[in-house]
Amino acid sequence: MINSELLFLININKLQSVIARKFDSLSVHGLGFNDFVILYILNTSSDSKMRRIDLAEKIGLTASGVTRLLNPLEKIGLVSRETNERDARVSYVVITPSGKKVFEEAKVTAENIAKEILSSKKSKSLKTVSDLLFELGGNIQ
């Protein structure tokens, strides 16, 4: 038998898989779950842009992991790169107008998927679990 803390983490891992499969199978406007999260973070950030390293931190991936996710989004015009006027070593990821439009359209579908996964029967516990996940290192509220 394992302790309840480890069981909790195993269940979080399983839930992440369920979420990714659900989003990917419905192809939320051509976006995977991580793509949607990237557009959400950029859309809600100051000036709709972030440094790659900050975006990686916000998502919980490495800088190279975020770059791999951003390349296809950049190719289809949902995000673009912008250099810093004062420091050429710093570049930003910017959500494009097309990216904002796709995000807004995908948000409706994504919210419906979230409601389906987290049915109203579970909503009483949702705030408590959400607060716990934030305390454990989640950084999006």
Wavefront OBJ file of the C-alpha trace (Angstrom):
o trace
v 0.000 0.000 0.000
v 1.200 3.563 -0.710
v 0.534 6.712 1.299
v -2.313 9.061 0.451
v 0.042 11.804 -0.754
v 1.581 9.555 -3.406
v -1.836 8.263 -4.422
v -2.991 11.870 -4.846
v -0.056 12.606 -7.177
v -0.701 9.441 -9.194
v -4.315 10.518 -9.640
v -3.250 14.027 -10.723
v -0.995 12.431 -13.333
v -3.874 10.285 -14.600
v -6.180 13.315 -14.701
v -3.638 15.207 -16.804
v -3.727 12.358 -19.312
v -7.536 12.386 -19.363
v -7.572 16.137 -19.968
v -5.008 15.967 -22.784
v -6.813 13.079 -24.502
v -10.186 14.818 -24.237
v -8.856 18.052 -25.740
v -6.846 16.275 -28.417
v -9.706 13.987 -29.445
v -12.052 16.937 -29.885
v -9.325 18.974 -31.566
v -10.272 22.240 -29.914
v -9.940 24.439 -32.998
v -6.772 22.593 -33.961
v -5.181 23.158 -30.559
v -3.909 20.634 -28.076
v -4.351 21.345 -24.372
v -0.825 22.775 -23.986
v -1.373 24.983 -27.051
v -4.563 26.312 -25.506
v -2.783 26.989 -22.195
v -0.024 28.902 -24.001
v -2.556 31.089 -25.815
v -4.467 31.642 -22.552
v -1.340 32.747 -20.694
v -0.210 35.041 -23.517
v -3.710 36.472 -23.962
v -3.931 37.387 -20.277
v -0.362 38.630 -19.876
v 0.726 42.237 -19.940
v 0.917 43.451 -23.565
v -0.074 39.894 -24.681
v 3.570 38.836 -24.632
v 6.104 37.095 -22.406
v 9.718 36.075 -22.428
v 10.051 32.406 -23.376
v 11.691 31.563 -20.072
v 8.814 33.182 -18.148
v 6.274 31.322 -20.273
v 8.127 28.061 -19.611
v 8.042 28.748 -15.869
v 4.342 29.581 -15.959
v 3.518 26.342 -17.792
v 5.954 24.189 -15.855
v 8.123 23.156 -18.803
v 11.711 23.725 -19.784
v 12.600 26.545 -22.171
v 13.351 23.994 -24.900
v 10.021 22.243 -24.219
v 8.172 25.516 -24.685
v 10.127 26.237 -27.868
v 9.012 22.863 -29.280
v 5.398 23.763 -28.494
v 5.724 27.289 -29.900
v 7.242 26.355 -33.270
v 3.998 24.945 -34.766
v 1.966 27.817 -33.289
v 4.369 30.273 -34.894
v 4.204 28.492 -38.270
v 0.413 28.824 -38.390
v 0.520 32.453 -37.252
v -0.985 32.193 -33.759
v 2.149 33.520 -32.041
v 5.163 35.472 -33.225
v 8.582 36.477 -31.930
v 9.484 39.975 -30.907
v 12.923 41.206 -29.923
v 13.576 43.539 -27.045
v 14.538 47.001 -28.259
v 17.002 47.485 -25.388
v 18.503 43.972 -25.223
v 18.848 41.881 -28.397
v 19.466 38.757 -26.288
v 15.901 38.912 -24.964
v 13.000 37.858 -27.144
v 9.302 37.691 -26.470
v 6.526 35.393 -27.560
v 3.536 37.456 -28.677
v 0.015 36.251 -29.345
v -1.058 37.513 -32.777
v -4.503 38.905 -33.633
v -5.195 35.569 -35.338
v -4.073 33.776 -32.169
v -6.436 35.912 -30.074
v -9.320 35.075 -32.395
v -8.603 31.333 -32.317
v -8.200 31.478 -28.534
v -11.572 33.195 -28.061
v -13.287 30.645 -30.311
v -11.529 27.704 -28.633
v -12.300 29.036 -25.147
v -16.004 28.197 -25.509
v -15.248 24.604 -26.476
v -12.554 24.329 -23.788
v -14.951 25.575 -21.111
v -17.511 22.966 -22.191
v -14.873 20.220 -21.993
v -13.902 21.424 -18.519
v -17.547 21.326 -17.407
v -17.865 17.815 -18.788
v -14.751 16.610 -16.948
v -15.637 18.468 -13.741
v -19.371 17.909 -13.560
v -21.547 19.973 -11.226
v -21.503 17.146 -8.687
v -17.819 17.830 -8.199
v -17.999 21.634 -8.079
v -18.252 21.764 -4.275
v -14.719 20.409 -3.984
v -13.339 22.286 -6.988
v -12.349 25.466 -5.118
v -10.632 23.496 -2.349
v -8.667 21.324 -4.767
v -7.819 24.324 -6.955
v -6.457 26.185 -3.917
v -4.411 23.133 -2.931
v -2.939 22.769 -6.416
v -1.997 26.460 -6.384
v -0.278 26.000 -3.002
v 1.622 22.985 -4.339
v 3.133 24.971 -7.188
v 0.392 25.744 -9.660
v 0.741 29.389 -10.593
v -2.396 30.214 -12.531
v -5.567 31.294 -10.776
l 1 2 3 4 5 6 7 8 9 10 11 12 13 14 15 16 17 18 19 20 21 22 23 24 25 26 27 28 29 30 31 32 33 34 35 36 37 38 39 40 41 42 43 44 45 46 47 48 49 50 51 52 53 54 55 56 57 58 59 60 61 62 63 64 65 66 67 68 69 70 71 72 73 74 75 76 77 78 79 80 81 82 83 84 85 86 87 88 89 90 91 92 93 94 95 96 97 98 99 100 101 102 103 104 105 106 107 108 109 110 111 112 113 114 115 116 117 118 119 120 121 122 123 124 125 126 127 128 129 130 131 132 133 134 135 136 137 138 139 140 141
